[in-house]
Amino acid sequence: MNDFSPGILVVIPLYNHADTVRDVVERVLRIHDQVLVVDDGSSDAGASVLTGLPVRIMRQPSNRGKGEALRTALIEAQRLGFSHIVTLDADGQHFPEDLPEFFAAIKADPTGIVVGKRDFEQASIPGASRFGRNFSNFWLRVQTGKSLGDSQSGFRAYPVNIVLGLPLYEKHYSFEIEVLVRAAWAGVPLHDVDIQVYYPAAQERISHFRGFMDNFRLTILNTKLTLRSVAPWPHRKLVHGGVVEPKITIMHPLRSLRALLTENTTPWQLAIAGAVGVFLGALPIMAAHTIVILLVAGFFRLNKVAAVGASQLCMPPLIPGLCIEVGYFMRNGTFLTEISLETLGYQALDRLYEWLLGSLIVGPLLATLAALIIYLAAATISREMKRVGHVSD
């Protein structure tokens, strides 16, 4: 037994997999002797096949969903004094022989969530599973700026106290998506480990994923999480301490840069985020600038506060007016000199097109200039902060 594994409880949620669960549990016991099976209201008497095996069994009175089964396991693990749980499915898809990979990852970072990245190279993997994994990975990155290779995998390791400290509401398969997003927002590291996977032939496969209802729940969840990810108020941190998001404003640029540099953000990262904010701020995406900037910054792991703060440089009327003038010149060879109801009212679509044309010239130029200024200022401030000991190398 791994010398670090006594603090780990292996959890197997069970729902109508009587044919496979005993084999899974027996293989786990060859590696680890602390096992909990949570029978989520099975109608096939699945837990009864485990008679004689040295495992803990908890039975839900009715089928409440995988999320509720995992929540029950986390609470029980905390009660018993375990620091972590490792979850794997009862259907035989996961290989218990991969458990040492999770034990090593937990030892390397006890605060992180570890997700098994399934080997999808084999021909037996259903096309729907490939699409679902890629789709889920995309939204995780949009909502958190973090990347995982297989955010739908159920073979995972959770730090018990940290996960129980998260505001989690989902009760079904959607729980496994929600926990990753909210954990990332709380500062919990997300890690991958490579695992094997077994997919039987289609006629032998037993899945309790309900196509319409579970996909509907995932759609609602992703909508809520995406809206929350672009909201301006900060997320509560669990792992790295609750640092309140600083107020960033172009009215106090040096103070803002100093505050951002205390968040382990480098001058180059601030410069790139600022450039993206300025470029997108110059585009004619009226009433949606902040949402677009937050989504792009989140996807590319840029500092959202720096990007939105820099975009304030493009507030009307100066930058939009400059873009319109440049666009008008590109179309007509002269500058727009008449400002009237005719030119700005009845010809509004023409002005919008010219704004777009001009922004493709003005935006990159301003973004480059902003990046240079932000970098030079941030680098100077960073050197001063390091000199007085406020920022570590």
N, C-alpha and C positions, 0 to 999 in steps of 0.2 A: 504494500500500500504506500502511495506517495506520502512523504513525510510532512507535506503541507495540507493534505486532504482531510484530516479529522474535523476541521471546521466547516466542511462542505457537506451538504445534504443533496443527494441526487433525487430529483423529482420527476415522476412520470405521470402526467395527466392521462386519464383513461376514460374513454367513452366508446363502448361497443367494439372492443378489439380483443375479445377473448381468445381468438386464434393465435395472436402474436405476442401478447403482453408477457406471458411466462418466459418465452425465449429471451425477450429483451431484458427482463429483470434478472434472469440467471446470468446473462452475459455481463450485466452491470456488476453483479455481486462478485464476479471473478476479479474485478478491478477495485471495487469500492464497497464497503460494508454498511454504509448509511444510505438507505433508500426509503423514499416515501412515494406511495402510489395514491393519487387522488382520483377516486372513482366518481366521475361527474354524472351520476344518475344513470349508469349503464342499464340497459334492458336485457342484456345477454348474460347477466351474472358473471361479468368478466373478472371481477376481483376474486371470485371463488376459485379460479384456476391457480391462484398464488398460494393456496394452502400448503403449509409446510416450509415456506421460504421465510427467512429472517428479515422481513420488511415491515415497515409501518404502512397501514392502510387507513385512509380516511374516505368516508362515503358521503357524498352530497345526496340529500333526499330526492332531488330532481335534477334534470339537466339544466345547469345555469350558464354554461358557456365556458370556453377555455380560459378566458380572462379571470373569471371568478375562481376557477380551479387553481390558477397560479397565485391569485391573491390569497386564497386559503392556505396554500403551501408556504407562502412567504410569512404569513402570520404564525403558522405552526413552527416554521424554522426559527423564527425569532424567539418564540416561547421556549424552544428546546435549546437555545443558545448557539445555533449555527450562524456563522458569519456570511455564508454564501449558499445559494442553491444553484445547481446545474440542471436544466430541464431538457428532456428529450422525449420524443413522441413514442407512443405505445404501439404504433403500427409497423414497426420494423424498418422504417425509412432511414433512421439514423443508426450509426454504428457505435455501440457503447465502447468499442475499442479505441475510439477517439477521445475518450474522457481525459486521459493524461494531458492532451493538448490544452484543455480548459484549465486543468489544475495548474499547469505551468503559467498560463496567461494570468490567472488569478494571483499567483504568487508574485508575478512581475508587476502587476498593478491591482492591488486589492480594491481600489475605488472604482474600477471600470466595469462596464458591461461588455461581455465577450459574446460575439455572435458567430456561429459556425457558417462558413462560406461553402455551400454545397458544390460538389463537382458536377457541373452541368454539361460536360463535354460528351457524355454518353448519349447514344441515340435514343434511349428509352425515355428521356425527359420529355414530358408533354409540352407542346408549343405554348399552351396557356400558362404553364408554370414559368417558362422563360420570359414571356411578356410580362407576367405579373411581377416577377422579380425586378426587371428593368424599370417598370412603371413605379414600383414602390421605392426603388433606389433614387429615382429622379426626384420624387416629392420629398424624400428625406433630405436631400441636398438643398432643395429650394427652401424648405422650412427651417433648416438648422445650419446650412453651410458645411455640414459634415458628410463624409462619404463612407458607405459600407458596401461590400461586395454582394451581400445577400440579406437585405433587411427583412425578408419574409421567413427566414429560417427559424424554426422553433427549437433548435439545439443551441442553448444559450447558458451563460453564467450571469447571475445577478448578485450584487452585494445587497444583502437583505435589508439592513437598516436604511441604506440610501434609497432603495426603490420604494420602501414603505413610506419614506418622507416625501415622495412625489405626489402631486395632485392627479390621481388617475381615476378615470370614470368609466372606461370601456369594460364590458363584461364578456365579450366574445373574441373572435380571432383578431378583431381590431385592437385589442389590448396590446398585442405585440408590436404594433406600429406606434401606438400612443406612447408606450413606455420609452421607446428609443428617442422620440422627438422631445418629450418632456425631460428626459434625462440629459440630453445634449444641451437643452436650454439651461438646465441647472448646473452645467459645468462638469457633468459626469463624462469621462472619456469613453469612447466607443471603439472596440477593437474587433478585428477579424481573426479567425483561425480557419485553416483549410480542413474540411471534413469530407468523408465519403458519404454517398447517398445511394439508397436502393429504391428504384421505382419498378414495381412489378408490372407485368403486362396489363393493358387497360382493363381486360375483363376480370382481373384478379384484384384490382385496386379498390380499396375502400376509403372513401373520403367523406367527411362530415361537413365539408365546406359547402354551404348552400349558396349557389351561384347568385341569384338575384338579391336575396336579403343581405348576405354578408358583403357583397360588392356595394350595395346601397349604404350599409353602415360605414364602409371604408370611404365612400364618396363624401358622406356627411362629415366624417372625422377629418379627412384631408382638407375639406373646405374650412372647417373651424380652425384647424392648426395653421393653415396658410394665412388666414385672416389675423390670427394671433401673432404669427411670426412677423407681420409687417406693422403691428401696433407699436406706438412710440414708447410705451412704458416698459421698464426692464423686467427680466425674468429673475425670480429668486434663485440665488445660487446655493447649492448644498455642499459642494466639494471644495471650492476655492474661496469660500467666504462670501458673504453678501455685500459686494461692493456696489454702491449705488451708482447708476449710470450718470456720468457728469453732464451738466448742461453745456451744450456746445452751440456757439453762436459766432457768426462772422463779426459781430460787434466787438468781440474779445478774442481775436485769433490766437494770440500767443498763450493766453490762459487756457484756451481750448486745446491747443496742441500739447501743452504740458499735462493736462488731464488725460488725454488719449494715450500719451507715451507711458503713463503709469499702468496701462493695461497690457503690457508686454507686446505692444504694437511697434514695429520699427518705422523709422522715417520713410523708407521706401514703400512700405505697406500703406502708410497714410497718404503718401503722394499718389499712389495708384488709385486708392479709393477716392481721393479728391478729384482726380482727373476724370474718373468714371462719373462722379456726381455732376461735375461741370458739363461734360459732354451730353449726358442725358438731360440735364437741366436746360440745355439750349434747344432741345428738340421740341416741336409743337405738339406735345402730348398733354394738352391742357387738362387740369383737374386730376391728373393721374401721375404726375411727376414723382411724388414721394413713394407711391406704391411700386412703380416700376423700378425706381432706384433701389428700394429695399429688397425687392425680389432679385434683381441682378447682383447686388452686393452679397446677398445671402448665398446665391448659387455659386459665385466665384470666391467665397470666403473672404470678402473684403470687409473692412470696418464700416458698418452701416451708418454709425453716427457721423463719421468723417465724410462719407459720401453725401449724406443728406445735408450736412452743414455746408459743404462746398457748393452744393447745388443752389444755395440761397444767393450766390453771386449772380445767378441768371434770372432773378426775379424781374418781372416787367417794371418799367417799360424799356430799359436801356438795351439789354441783350436781345430780346425779341425784335425790337426796332432795328438794331444793327443787322440782325439776320435777314429781316425783310428787305432792308436796303441792299444788302449784298445779293439776295435772291432776285430782287427787281433789276439790279444791274446785270446779272447773268442772263436774264430774259430779254432786256431791252437795250442794254448798252449805255444807259443813263441811270442816274439815281432818282428815286421818288422824292419829289420836292413838294407835292401838294398833299396836305393832310386834310381830308374833308369827309363828309358823310358818303360821298361818292366813292372815294378811294378806300376807305376803311369799313364802310357799311355795305353798300351794294356790291362791292368787289371783294368781299371778305374771303371767298374761296380762292381768288387769285392771290390775296395776301397770305393765306395759309400755305399755299403751294410755294410761294416765294420764301416764307419763313422756313419751310422744310429745306429748300435748296440752299438757302444761306446758312442754315444751321450745320449743314454738312461741311461747310468751309470754316465758319466761325467756331463751331463746337470743338473740333480737334485742335485748332490753334489756341483757343482759350484753355482747353484741357491740358495741353502741353505746358503752357505758361503757368497755370495753377499748380501743376505737379512739380515744376521746377522751384517755384516759390515755397510751396509746402515742404518739399524735401530740404531745401537749404535752411528754412526756419526750424523745422523739426530736428534736423541733424545738429544744429547749433544748440538748441535747448536740450537735446539728449546728451550731448557731451557735457554740458553744464550740470545736468542732473546726475550723471555718472560720477562727475568730479566730487559732488557733495554727498554721494552715496544713496541717492533716491532710486536709481535704477541699476539693477545688476546686469552684468554682461551675459 
